[in-house]
Every structure is written in structure tokens, then in C-alpha cells.
Amino acid sequence: MDAQKVDMYIMTNQKFFPAEKIMFLKEKLLSADESKLNLVNAADLKDPTTILLIFIFVGSLGVDRFMIGDTGMGVLKLLTAGVCGILTIVDWFTISNKTRELNFQKVMTII
């Protein structure tokens, strides 16, 4: 695949992926064919900043977990008010990283 297109994709979307896995993603995209890049470009990636803002406003209701596809934890947070606030505090520090990991796994399944 064209290195310039891969570099452009990485530069444009680097906030959606974990920083430590950017080089691995770049290598995989370089070894993939052109049709895979088109599929990756069409993938619906979640913005970690948007998920963090949703968490701040309605995180104790589990909406953030529902948005990233973690339905079980979303229901748990909804029914227990974030397990009395403990899970809410944990998510304060981890929800952005979980969103980036979700995006990375989504792209890896496409490649």
C-alpha cells in the first residue's frame, strides 16, 4: 500500500488509537492491500474526547459504557449508580483509553 496514504491516515486519526500501538498499526496498514485501507477509512471510530464528555455529564448512568459497546457494565452502572461511585471514579481515568483500545480492535478486525 502507498506509504503516503497510510501516513495521512495515521496523522489524521492518531487521537483515536493508543499511542503505543500507532507504529504497529502503521506496519499492518503498509502490508495490507488498498481495499483494506478503504474499509478502515469507512470504519466508525469513537472519539475519546466525546466519550469523556458524555462520561462527565451522565457517566453514573452508564451511558458512556453503552456507547462503547460495553453493555454489561453499562447496565451495572445504571442499576447501582456506578457501584456507589467506585466504578465512576475508575472510569474517570480509564474511559478514554478503553475507547482508544476499542477503536484499535475494530481496525485490527478489518485488517
N, CA, C and O atoms as a Tinker XYZ file with bonds, in Angstrom:
   444  protein
     1  N      0.838000   -1.165000    0.000000    73     2
     2  CA     0.000000    0.000000    0.000000    64     1     3
     3  C      0.888000    1.234000    0.000000    63     2     4     5
     4  O      2.040000    1.190000    0.432000    81     3
     5  N      0.342000    2.319000   -0.484000    73     3     6
     6  CA     1.071000    3.569000   -0.602000    64     5     7
     7  C      1.376000    4.134000    0.792000    63     6     8     9
     8  O      0.470000    4.349000    1.597000    81     7
     9  N      2.653000    4.369000    1.059000    73     7    10
    10  CA     3.073000    4.856000    2.377000    64     9    11
    11  C      2.519000    6.250000    2.666000    63    10    12    13
    12  O      2.243000    6.586000    3.818000    81    11
    13  N      2.359000    7.046000    1.635000    73    11    14
    14  CA     1.841000    8.396000    1.836000    64    13    15
    15  C      0.386000    8.364000    2.319000    63    14    16    17
    16  O      0.011000    9.151000    3.188000    81    15
    17  N     -0.429000    7.474000    1.774000    73    15    18
    18  CA    -1.817000    7.347000    2.213000    64    17    19
    19  C     -1.904000    6.839000    3.643000    63    18    20    21
    20  O     -2.736000    7.296000    4.428000    81    19
    21  N     -1.042000    5.895000    3.970000    73    19    22
    22  CA    -1.027000    5.360000    5.331000    64    21    23
    23  C     -0.605000    6.443000    6.315000    63    22    24    25
    24  O     -1.212000    6.592000    7.375000    81    23
    25  N      0.434000    7.200000    5.968000    73    23    26
    26  CA     0.873000    8.283000    6.842000    64    25    27
    27  C     -0.222000    9.322000    7.039000    63    26    28    29
    28  O     -0.414000    9.827000    8.145000    81    27
    29  N     -0.933000    9.636000    5.976000    73    27    30
    30  CA    -2.030000   10.604000    6.073000    64    29    31
    31  C     -3.137000   10.076000    6.979000    63    30    32    33
    32  O     -3.691000   10.824000    7.785000    81    31
    33  N     -3.460000    8.789000    6.851000    73    31    34
    34  CA    -4.486000    8.200000    7.709000    64    33    35
    35  C     -4.052000    8.235000    9.173000    63    34    36    37
    36  O     -4.841000    8.584000   10.051000    81    35
    37  N     -2.813000    7.877000    9.429000    73    35    38
    38  CA    -2.300000    7.861000   10.802000    64    37    39
    39  C     -2.298000    9.268000   11.384000    63    38    40    41
    40  O     -2.716000    9.467000   12.525000    81    39
    41  N     -1.837000   10.235000   10.620000    73    39    42
    42  CA    -1.797000   11.616000   11.118000    64    41    43
    43  C     -3.202000   12.148000   11.398000    63    42    44    45
    44  O     -3.419000   12.855000   12.382000    81    43
    45  N     -4.131000   11.814000   10.548000    73    43    46
    46  CA    -5.491000   12.312000   10.708000    64    45    47
    47  C     -6.209000   11.662000   11.883000    63    46    48    49
    48  O     -6.993000   12.319000   12.567000    81    47
    49  N     -5.954000   10.391000   12.124000    73    47    50
    50  CA    -6.722000    9.633000   13.110000    64    49    51
    51  C     -5.929000    9.175000   14.323000    63    50    52    53
    52  O     -6.381000    8.274000   15.030000    81    51
    53  N     -4.782000    9.747000   14.592000    73    51    54
    54  CA    -3.960000    9.240000   15.690000    64    53    55
    55  C     -4.604000    9.432000   17.062000    63    54    56    57
    56  O     -4.273000    8.692000   17.989000    81    55
    57  N     -5.505000   10.391000   17.226000    73    55    58
    58  CA    -6.151000   10.579000   18.525000    64    57    59
    59  C     -7.138000    9.458000   18.853000    63    58    60    61
    60  O     -7.558000    9.319000   20.002000    81    59
    61  N     -7.508000    8.663000   17.853000    73    59    62
    62  CA    -8.460000    7.581000   18.065000    64    61    63
    63  C     -7.805000    6.285000   18.539000    63    62    64    65
    64  O     -8.510000    5.349000   18.918000    81    63
    65  N     -6.475000    6.208000   18.526000    73    63    66
    66  CA    -5.767000    4.972000   18.831000    64    65    67
    67  C     -4.783000    5.169000   19.976000    63    66    68    69
    68  O     -4.325000    6.286000   20.215000    81    67
    69  N     -4.451000    4.084000   20.692000    73    67    70
    70  CA    -3.435000    4.183000   21.743000    64    69    71
    71  C     -2.078000    4.566000   21.149000    63    70    72    73
    72  O     -1.689000    4.048000   20.102000    81    71
    73  N     -1.371000    5.456000   21.806000    73    71    74
    74  CA    -0.095000    5.965000   21.286000    64    73    75
    75  C      0.937000    4.856000   21.114000    63    74    76    77
    76  O      1.737000    4.894000   20.179000    81    75
    77  N      0.925000    3.872000   22.008000    73    75    78
    78  CA     1.921000    2.807000   21.933000    64    77    79
    79  C      1.660000    1.821000   20.801000    63    78    80    81
    80  O      2.519000    0.995000   20.494000    81    79
    81  N      0.485000    1.895000   20.177000    73    79    82
    82  CA     0.160000    0.949000   19.109000    64    81    83
    83  C      0.101000    1.592000   17.728000    63    82    84    85
    84  O     -0.279000    0.936000   16.758000    81    83
    85  N      0.468000    2.850000   17.628000    73    83    86
    86  CA     0.425000    3.561000   16.347000    64    85    87
    87  C      1.395000    2.937000   15.343000    63    86    88    89
    88  O      1.034000    2.731000   14.184000    81    87
    89  N      2.613000    2.638000   15.770000    73    87    90
    90  CA     3.601000    2.066000   14.852000    64    89    91
    91  C      3.182000    0.678000   14.378000    63    90    92    93
    92  O      3.373000    0.340000   13.210000    81    91
    93  N      2.614000   -0.124000   15.267000    73    91    94
    94  CA     2.121000   -1.444000   14.879000    64    93    95
    95  C      1.007000   -1.313000   13.850000    63    94    96    97
    96  O      0.962000   -2.059000   12.872000    81    95
    97  N      0.106000   -0.356000   14.078000    73    95    98
    98  CA    -0.988000   -0.114000   13.138000    64    97    99
    99  C     -0.449000    0.330000   11.784000    63    98   100   101
   100  O     -0.946000   -0.093000   10.740000    81    99
   101  N      0.555000    1.173000   11.806000    73    99   102
   102  CA     1.161000    1.653000   10.562000    64   101   103
   103  C      1.777000    0.497000    9.773000    63   102   104   105
   104  O      1.609000    0.415000    8.556000    81   103
   105  N      2.484000   -0.385000   10.458000    73   103   106
   106  CA     3.087000   -1.540000    9.788000    64   105   107
   107  C      2.018000   -2.449000    9.179000    63   106   108   109
   108  O      2.176000   -2.934000    8.059000    81   107
   109  N      0.942000   -2.675000    9.915000    73   107   110
   110  CA    -0.132000   -3.526000    9.398000    64   109   111
   111  C     -0.803000   -2.892000    8.184000    63   110   112   113
   112  O     -1.128000   -3.588000    7.222000    81   111
   113  N     -1.011000   -1.585000    8.224000    73   111   114
   114  CA    -1.633000   -0.910000    7.083000    64   113   115
   115  C     -0.721000   -0.908000    5.866000    63   114   116   117
   116  O     -1.194000   -1.028000    4.736000    81   115
   117  N      0.581000   -0.772000    6.085000    73   115   118
   118  CA     1.520000   -0.809000    4.960000    64   117   119
   119  C      1.540000   -2.173000    4.288000    63   118   120   121
   120  O      1.736000   -2.268000    3.076000    81   119
   121  N      1.339000   -3.224000    5.067000    73   119   122
   122  CA     1.368000   -4.569000    4.493000    64   121   123
   123  C      0.014000   -4.986000    3.911000    63   122   124   125
   124  O     -0.075000   -5.994000    3.210000    81   123
   125  N     -1.036000   -4.217000    4.199000    73   123   126
   126  CA    -2.374000   -4.558000    3.686000    64   125   127
   127  C     -2.546000   -4.024000    2.265000    63   126   128   129
   128  O     -1.754000   -3.208000    1.793000    81   127
   129  N     -3.586000   -4.497000    1.599000    73   127   130
   130  CA    -3.857000   -4.009000    0.246000    64   129   131
   131  C     -4.753000   -2.762000    0.284000    63   130   132   133
   132  O     -5.237000   -2.363000    1.343000    81   131
   133  N     -4.958000   -2.169000   -0.867000    73   131   134
   134  CA    -5.665000   -0.884000   -0.984000    64   133   135
   135  C     -7.116000   -0.970000   -0.513000    63   134   136   137
   136  O     -7.635000   -0.017000    0.069000    81   135
   137  N     -7.771000   -2.099000   -0.760000    73   135   138
   138  CA    -9.168000   -2.222000   -0.360000    64   137   139
   139  C     -9.338000   -2.199000    1.163000    63   138   140   141
   140  O    -10.357000   -1.731000    1.671000    81   139
   141  N     -8.335000   -2.706000    1.884000    73   139   142
   142  CA    -8.392000   -2.680000    3.348000    64   141   143
   143  C     -8.340000   -1.250000    3.872000    63   142   144   145
   144  O     -9.014000   -0.920000    4.848000    81   143
   145  N     -7.542000   -0.402000    3.227000    73   143   146
   146  CA    -7.469000    0.995000    3.656000    64   145   147
   147  C     -8.815000    1.691000    3.444000    63   146   148   149
   148  O     -9.227000    2.516000    4.260000    81   147
   149  N     -9.487000    1.360000    2.361000    73   147   150
   150  CA   -10.813000    1.935000    2.127000    64   149   151
   151  C    -11.798000    1.488000    3.205000    63   150   152   153
   152  O    -12.622000    2.284000    3.657000    81   151
   153  N    -11.723000    0.232000    3.617000    73   151   154
   154  CA   -12.588000   -0.264000    4.682000    64   153   155
   155  C    -12.253000    0.388000    6.021000    63   154   156   157
   156  O    -13.145000    0.719000    6.803000    81   155
   157  N    -10.965000    0.566000    6.273000    73   155   158
   158  CA   -10.539000    1.211000    7.515000    64   157   159
   159  C    -11.001000    2.661000    7.544000    63   158   160   161
   160  O    -11.431000    3.153000    8.588000    81   159
   161  N    -10.918000    3.350000    6.407000    73   159   162
   162  CA   -11.385000    4.737000    6.344000    64   161   163
   163  C    -12.885000    4.830000    6.604000    63   162   164   165
   164  O    -13.354000    5.833000    7.143000    81   163
   165  N    -13.631000    3.822000    6.237000    73   163   166
   166  CA   -15.081000    3.833000    6.417000    64   165   167
   167  C    -15.511000    3.385000    7.812000    63   166   168   169
   168  O    -16.688000    3.490000    8.156000    81   167
   169  N    -14.582000    2.891000    8.611000    73   167   170
   170  CA   -14.917000    2.401000    9.951000    64   169   171
   171  C    -15.393000    3.551000   10.836000    63   170   172   173
   172  O    -14.874000    4.665000   10.764000    81   171
   173  N    -16.377000    3.262000   11.661000    73   171   174
   174  CA   -16.934000    4.240000   12.580000    64   173   175
   175  C    -16.119000    4.217000   13.870000    63   174   176   177
   176  O    -16.302000    3.334000   14.708000    81   175
   177  N    -15.225000    5.184000   14.029000    73   175   178
   178  CA   -14.378000    5.259000   15.213000    64   177   179
   179  C    -14.992000    6.206000   16.233000    63   178   180   181
   180  O    -15.507000    7.268000   15.881000    81   179
   181  N    -14.933000    5.817000   17.481000    73   179   182
   182  CA   -15.464000    6.644000   18.564000    64   181   183
   183  C    -14.399000    7.651000   18.992000    63   182   184   185
   184  O    -13.222000    7.311000   19.108000    81   183
   185  N    -14.821000    8.885000   19.225000    73   183   186
   186  CA   -13.907000    9.926000   19.662000    64   185   187
   187  C    -13.744000    9.849000   21.182000    63   186   188   189
   188  O    -14.727000    9.988000   21.909000    81   187
   189  N    -12.512000    9.627000   21.677000    73   187   190
   190  CA   -12.306000    9.522000   23.126000    64   189   191
   191  C    -12.714000   10.783000   23.887000    63   190   192   193
   192  O    -13.176000   10.688000   25.025000    81   191
   193  N    -12.555000   11.946000   23.288000    73   191   194
   194  CA   -12.926000   13.186000   23.953000    64   193   195
   195  C    -14.439000   13.276000   24.114000    63   194   196   197
   196  O    -14.924000   13.701000   25.163000    81   195
   197  N    -15.179000   12.888000   23.101000    73   195   198
   198  CA   -16.638000   12.900000   23.175000    64   197   199
   199  C    -17.132000   11.926000   24.237000    63   198   200   201
   200  O    -18.030000   12.248000   25.014000    81   199
   201  N    -16.549000   10.747000   24.267000    73   199   202
   202  CA   -16.936000    9.753000   25.277000    64   201   203
   203  C    -16.620000   10.273000   26.675000    63   202   204   205
   204  O    -17.399000   10.058000   27.603000    81   203
   205  N    -15.488000   10.953000   26.837000    73   203   206
   206  CA   -15.132000   11.522000   28.143000    64   205   207
   207  C    -16.142000   12.591000   28.559000    63   206   208   209
   208  O    -16.540000   12.637000   29.723000    81   207
   209  N    -16.557000   13.440000   27.642000    73   207   210
   210  CA   -17.554000   14.464000   27.973000    64   209   211
   211  C    -18.899000   13.839000   28.344000    63   210   212   213
   212  O    -19.564000   14.287000   29.278000    81   211
   213  N    -19.288000   12.815000   27.615000    73   211   214
   214  CA   -20.533000   12.111000   27.950000    64   213   215
   215  C    -20.400000   11.472000   29.325000    63   214   216   217
   216  O    -21.350000   11.473000   30.108000    81   215
   217  N    -19.228000   10.930000   29.619000    73   215   218
   218  CA   -18.993000   10.335000   30.933000    64   217   219
   219  C    -19.143000   11.385000   32.032000    63   218   220   221
   220  O    -19.750000   11.117000   33.069000    81   219
   221  N    -18.598000   12.567000   31.811000    73   219   222
   222  CA   -18.654000   13.608000   32.842000    64   221   223
   223  C    -20.097000   13.981000   33.167000    63   222   224   225
   224  O    -20.442000   14.185000   34.331000    81   223
   225  N    -20.937000   14.068000   32.139000    73   223   226
   226  CA   -22.299000   14.521000   32.372000    64   225   227
   227  C    -23.271000   13.406000   32.771000    63   226   228   229
   228  O    -24.129000   13.635000   33.624000    81   227
   229  N    -23.168000   12.226000   32.192000    73   227   230
   230  CA   -24.117000   11.153000   32.503000    64   229   231
   231  C    -23.405000    9.820000   32.748000    63   230   232   233
   232  O    -23.969000    8.757000   32.489000    81   231
   233  N    -22.187000    9.877000   33.238000    73   231   234
   234  CA   -21.402000    8.663000   33.443000    64   233   235
   235  C    -21.941000    7.750000   34.513000    63   234   236   237
   236  O    -21.804000    6.532000   34.405000    81   235
   237  N    -22.549000    8.299000   35.538000    73   235   238
   238  CA   -23.056000    7.427000   36.600000    64   237   239
   239  C    -24.269000    6.621000   36.143000    63   238   240   241
   240  O    -24.665000    5.665000   36.810000    81   239
   241  N    -24.861000    7.003000   35.008000    73   239   242
   242  CA   -25.972000    6.236000   34.443000    64   241   243
   243  C    -25.497000    5.163000   33.470000    63   242   244   245
   244  O    -26.306000    4.367000   32.993000    81   243
   245  N    -24.217000    5.127000   33.170000    73   243   246
   246  CA   -23.663000    4.091000   32.310000    64   245   247
   247  C    -23.753000    4.379000   30.832000    63   246   248   249
   248  O    -23.460000    3.501000   30.021000    81   247
   249  N    -24.148000    5.581000   30.452000    73   247   250
   250  CA   -24.312000    5.913000   29.033000    64   249   251
   251  C    -22.992000    5.763000   28.286000    63   250   252   253
   252  O    -22.976000    5.308000   27.143000    81   251
   253  N    -21.897000    6.139000   28.917000    73   251   254
   254  CA   -20.580000    6.019000   28.276000    64   253   255
   255  C    -20.260000    4.572000   27.944000    63   254   256   257
   256  O    -19.713000    4.289000   26.878000    81   255
   257  N    -20.590000    3.663000   28.833000    73   255   258
   258  CA   -20.321000    2.243000   28.595000    64   257   259
   259  C    -21.210000    1.682000   27.490000    63   258   260   261
   260  O    -20.771000    0.853000   26.693000    81   259
   261  N    -22.459000    2.136000   27.445000    73   259   262
   262  CA   -23.339000    1.709000   26.357000    64   261   263
   263  C    -22.793000    2.182000   25.016000    63   262   264   265
   264  O    -22.868000    1.451000   24.029000    81   263
   265  N    -22.248000    3.387000   24.967000    73   263   266
   266  CA   -21.745000    3.943000   23.711000    64   265   267
   267  C    -20.530000    3.196000   23.184000    63   266   268   269
   268  O    -20.354000    3.084000   21.970000    81   267
   269  N    -19.687000    2.682000   24.077000    73   267   270
   270  CA   -18.511000    1.954000   23.598000    64   269   271
   271  C    -18.790000    0.460000   23.440000    63   270   272   273
   272  O    -17.889000   -0.314000   23.118000    81   271
   273  N    -20.033000    0.063000   23.667000    73   271   274
   274  CA   -20.408000   -1.328000   23.426000    64   273   275
   275  C    -20.262000   -2.244000   24.618000    63   274   276   277
   276  O    -20.417000   -3.457000   24.480000    81   275
   277  N    -19.972000   -1.705000   25.774000    73   275   278
   278  CA   -19.817000   -2.499000   26.987000    64   277   279
   279  C    -21.154000   -2.509000   27.734000    63   278   280   281
   280  O    -21.311000   -1.848000   28.760000    81   279
   281  N    -22.105000   -3.267000   27.204000    73   279   282
   282  CA   -23.475000   -3.233000   27.690000    64   281   283
   283  C    -23.600000   -3.750000   29.123000    63   282   284   285
   284  O    -24.356000   -3.193000   29.918000    81   283
   285  N    -22.874000   -4.795000   29.452000    73   283   286
   286  CA   -22.953000   -5.368000   30.795000    64   285   287
   287  C    -22.558000   -4.377000   31.872000    63   286   288   289
   288  O    -23.254000   -4.232000   32.876000    81   287
   289  N    -21.446000   -3.699000   31.665000    73   287   290
   290  CA   -21.005000   -2.699000   32.639000    64   289   291
   291  C    -21.929000   -1.484000   32.627000    63   290   292   293
   292  O    -22.117000   -0.839000   33.658000    81   291
   293  N    -22.506000   -1.170000   31.468000    73   291   294
   294  CA   -23.459000   -0.074000   31.398000    64   293   295
   295  C    -24.686000   -0.344000   32.256000    63   294   296   297
   296  O    -25.151000    0.535000   32.981000    81   295
   297  N    -25.206000   -1.561000   32.171000    73   295   298
   298  CA   -26.356000   -1.942000   32.992000    64   297   299
   299  C    -25.981000   -1.917000   34.471000    63   298   300   301
   300  O    -26.760000   -1.442000   35.299000    81   299
   301  N    -24.799000   -2.422000   34.809000    73   299   302
   302  CA   -24.344000   -2.413000   36.201000    64   301   303
   303  C    -24.262000   -0.987000   36.738000    63   302   304   305
   304  O    -24.720000   -0.708000   37.846000    81   303
   305  N    -23.678000   -0.086000   35.949000    73   303   306
   306  CA   -23.580000    1.309000   36.395000    64   305   307
   307  C    -24.956000    1.953000   36.497000    63   306   308   309
   308  O    -25.202000    2.754000   37.398000    81   307
   309  N    -25.840000    1.610000   35.590000    73   307   310
   310  CA   -27.187000    2.177000   35.610000    64   309   311
   311  C    -27.961000    1.744000   36.847000    63   310   312   313
   312  O    -28.615000    2.565000   37.491000    81   311
   313  N    -27.891000    0.469000   37.178000    73   311   314
   314  CA   -28.677000   -0.055000   38.292000    64   313   315
   315  C    -28.086000    0.253000   39.661000    63   314   316   317
   316  O    -28.810000    0.283000   40.656000    81   315
   317  N    -26.776000    0.484000   39.721000    73   315   318
   318  CA   -26.130000    0.686000   41.030000    64   317   319
   319  C    -25.529000    2.072000   41.189000    63   318   320   321
   320  O    -24.774000    2.311000   42.131000    81   319
   321  N    -25.853000    2.997000   40.275000    73   319   322
   322  CA   -25.291000    4.353000   40.302000    64   321   323
   323  C    -23.764000    4.295000   40.316000    63   322   324   325
   324  O    -23.110000    4.938000   41.137000    81   323
   325  N    -23.221000    3.521000   39.404000    73   323   326
   326  CA   -21.767000    3.417000   39.295000    64   325   327
   327  C    -21.145000    2.667000   40.450000    63   326   328   329
   328  O    -20.053000    3.008000   40.905000    81   327
   329  N    -21.847000    1.630000   40.935000    73   327   330
   330  CA   -21.432000    0.840000   42.096000    64   329   331
   331  C    -21.071000    1.795000   43.234000    63   330   332   333
   332  O    -19.973000    1.769000   43.790000    81   331
   333  N    -22.047000    2.631000   43.545000    73   331   334
   334  CA   -21.935000    3.642000   44.606000    64   333   335
   335  C    -20.772000    4.606000   44.355000    63   334   336   337
   336  O    -20.163000    5.106000   45.301000    81   335
   337  N    -20.474000    4.858000   43.121000    73   335   338
   338  CA   -19.456000    5.842000   42.775000    64   337   339
   339  C    -18.071000    5.280000   42.530000    63   338   340   341
   340  O    -17.217000    5.973000   41.978000    81   339
   341  N    -17.829000    4.048000   42.926000    73   339   342
   342  CA   -16.487000    3.475000   42.778000    64   341   343
   343  C    -16.134000    3.281000   41.310000    63   342   344   345
   344  O    -15.053000    3.678000   40.875000    81   343
   345  N    -17.037000    2.674000   40.542000    73   343   346
   346  CA   -16.777000    2.453000   39.122000    64   345   347
   347  C    -16.718000    3.774000   38.363000    63   346   348   349
   348  O    -16.003000    3.896000   37.369000    81   347
   349  N    -17.465000    4.748000   38.833000    73   347   350
   350  CA   -17.426000    6.076000   38.221000    64   349   351
   351  C    -16.043000    6.695000   38.387000    63   350   352   353
   352  O    -15.527000    7.302000   37.450000    81   351
   353  N    -15.444000    6.554000   39.544000    73   351   354
   354  CA   -14.093000    7.078000   39.782000    64   353   355
   355  C    -13.072000    6.338000   38.926000    63   354   356   357
   356  O    -12.165000    6.960000   38.373000    81   355
   357  N    -13.207000    5.031000   38.812000    73   355   358
   358  CA   -12.298000    4.242000   37.978000    64   357   359
   359  C    -12.415000    4.669000   36.521000    63   358   360   361
   360  O    -11.406000    4.841000   35.837000    81   359
   361  N    -13.642000    4.840000   36.047000    73   359   362
   362  CA   -13.856000    5.241000   34.659000    64   361   363
   363  C    -13.329000    6.637000   34.368000    63   362   364   365
   364  O    -12.965000    6.936000   33.231000    81   363
   365  N    -13.285000    7.476000   35.360000    73   363   366
   366  CA   -12.750000    8.826000   35.165000    64   365   367
   367  C    -11.353000    8.767000   34.546000    63   366   368   369
   368  O    -11.000000    9.602000   33.713000    81   367
   369  N    -10.568000    7.784000   34.956000    73   367   370
   370  CA    -9.190000    7.667000   34.493000    64   369   371
   371  C     -9.022000    6.709000   33.309000    63   370   372   373
   372  O     -8.006000    6.764000   32.616000    81   371
   373  N     -9.993000    5.841000   33.071000    73   371   374
   374  CA    -9.776000    4.791000   32.075000    64   373   375
   375  C    -10.670000    4.840000   30.841000    63   374   376   377
   376  O    -10.403000    4.117000   29.881000    81   375
   377  N    -11.714000    5.658000   30.825000    73   375   378
   378  CA   -12.682000    5.590000   29.728000    64   377   379
   379  C    -12.064000    6.009000   28.392000    63   378   380   381
   380  O    -12.405000    5.430000   27.361000    81   379
   381  N    -11.175000    6.986000   28.381000    73   379   382
   382  CA   -10.537000    7.403000   27.125000    64   381   383
   383  C     -9.649000    6.300000   26.568000    63   382   384   385
   384  O     -9.644000    6.052000   25.362000    81   383
   385  N     -8.896000    5.634000   27.445000    73   383   386
   386  CA    -8.042000    4.534000   26.988000    64   385   387
   387  C     -8.867000    3.355000   26.489000    63   386   388   389
   388  O     -8.486000    2.700000   25.518000    81   387
   389  N     -9.987000    3.080000   27.137000    73   387   390
   390  CA   -10.850000    1.994000   26.681000    64   389   391
   391  C    -11.430000    2.300000   25.308000    63   390   392   393
   392  O    -11.574000    1.406000   24.474000    81   391
   393  N    -11.760000    3.555000   25.079000    73   391   394
   394  CA   -12.289000    3.954000   23.772000    64   393   395
   395  C    -11.232000    3.803000   22.694000    63   394   396   397
   396  O    -11.529000    3.328000   21.597000    81   395
   397  N    -10.005000    4.199000   22.991000    73   395   398
   398  CA    -8.919000    4.042000   22.019000    64   397   399
   399  C     -8.650000    2.576000   21.717000    63   398   400   401
   400  O     -8.413000    2.214000   20.565000    81   399
   401  N     -8.684000    1.728000   22.740000    73   399   402
   402  CA    -8.488000    0.288000   22.538000    64   401   403
   403  C     -9.609000   -0.304000   21.687000    63   402   404   405
   404  O     -9.359000   -1.152000   20.831000    81   403
   405  N    -10.831000    0.136000   21.918000    73   403   406
   406  CA   -11.962000   -0.321000   21.115000    64   405   407
   407  C    -11.757000    0.039000   19.651000    63   406   408   409
   408  O    -11.987000   -0.791000   18.772000    81   407
   409  N    -11.329000    1.258000   19.382000    73   407   410
   410  CA   -11.065000    1.683000   18.009000    64   409   411
   411  C     -9.951000    0.853000   17.382000    63   410   412   413
   412  O    -10.049000    0.459000   16.220000    81   411
   413  N     -8.897000    0.588000   18.142000    73   411   414
   414  CA    -7.776000   -0.202000   17.644000    64   413   415
   415  C     -8.236000   -1.613000   17.291000    63   414   416   417
   416  O     -7.881000   -2.138000   16.235000    81   415
   417  N     -9.023000   -2.228000   18.171000    73   415   418
   418  CA    -9.504000   -3.584000   17.917000    64   417   419
   419  C    -10.427000   -3.611000   16.701000    63   418   420   421
   420  O    -10.407000   -4.573000   15.933000    81   419
   421  N    -11.232000   -2.573000   16.519000    73   419   422
   422  CA   -12.120000   -2.503000   15.369000    64   421   423
   423  C    -11.327000   -2.463000   14.061000    63   422   424   425
   424  O    -11.677000   -3.139000   13.094000    81   423
   425  N    -10.254000   -1.662000   14.043000    73   423   426
   426  CA    -9.422000   -1.570000   12.852000    64   425   427
   427  C     -8.666000   -2.876000   12.626000    63   426   428   429
   428  O     -8.519000   -3.304000   11.482000    81   427
   429  N     -8.189000   -3.510000   13.680000    73   427   430
   430  CA    -7.464000   -4.770000   13.538000    64   429   431
   431  C     -8.364000   -5.866000   12.978000    63   430   432   433
   432  O     -7.883000   -6.713000   12.226000    81   431
   433  N     -9.629000   -5.881000   13.311000    73   431   434
   434  CA   -10.523000   -6.892000   12.752000    64   433   435
   435  C    -10.741000   -6.641000   11.252000    63   434   436   437
   436  O    -10.950000   -7.587000   10.491000    81   435
   437  N    -10.694000   -5.390000   10.832000    73   435   438
   438  CA   -10.853000   -5.076000    9.419000    64   437   439
   439  C     -9.618000   -5.509000    8.623000    63   438   440   441
   440  O     -9.727000   -6.057000    7.526000    81   439
   441  N     -8.453000   -5.251000    9.199000    73   439   442
   442  CA    -7.197000   -5.590000    8.503000    64   441   443
   443  C     -7.019000   -7.099000    8.546000    63   442   444
   444  O     -6.033000   -7.620000    8.024000    81   443
